[in-house]
Amino acid sequence: MARLHPSLKPALDLLPDDQPLHLFTRHSVRELASNGFADYRLPLTEEGVRMAETWGSELRRPMKAFYSSPVGRCVDTAIALRTGGLRAGLVSHELPIEKRMELVEPGCYVEDINSVGPAFLRMGAVAFINHHLSDGMPGLLTPAAGQEKLVRYLAARSPAPGTLAVHVTHDTILMAFVASLLGLSQVDEKDWPW
């Protein structure tokens, strides 16, 4: 699992045993985009599937629910995490993967794809997120409103104490959410979710 962020495994030791937990993660490793923009058709690589299965077997908490963006690579990541959890005895049976529009765009931050989509393609992901964080943009929820929406979404799906709910989304949503939680108005490539 060479591409899993090095802080993830040690962070498992820091998680409380008596609280409901959420894994809010981006999809696993996907095929590279030929034009620099990852459209929704790009699938996971074989390495991405294996990595998600292995990570699912190492999460150390019973997994009680799986939620995913409806995009194929996110659903496939959730399936692979569940498969790894099943093998490790962390998932009791083949739980359904619930597809959620809050985990994809439009649906999370994007309210008007016709105004936001061209700006994203023109600016690229990092510049787009920075513009969103610092200046806002028509057609997007503010960072604070998007953060509140995702916090409400997660709170409504809290599992029992000591168990884990898995939510698979996209790097842009994860980056905007984390940057907002941290009060950042700018990010760069080194901050981007792995």
Summary of the structure (lengths in Angstrom):
residues: 194
radius of gyration: 16.4
end to end distance: 12.0
largest distance: 46.5
contacts: 599
relative contact order: 0.19
helix: 45%
strand: 13%
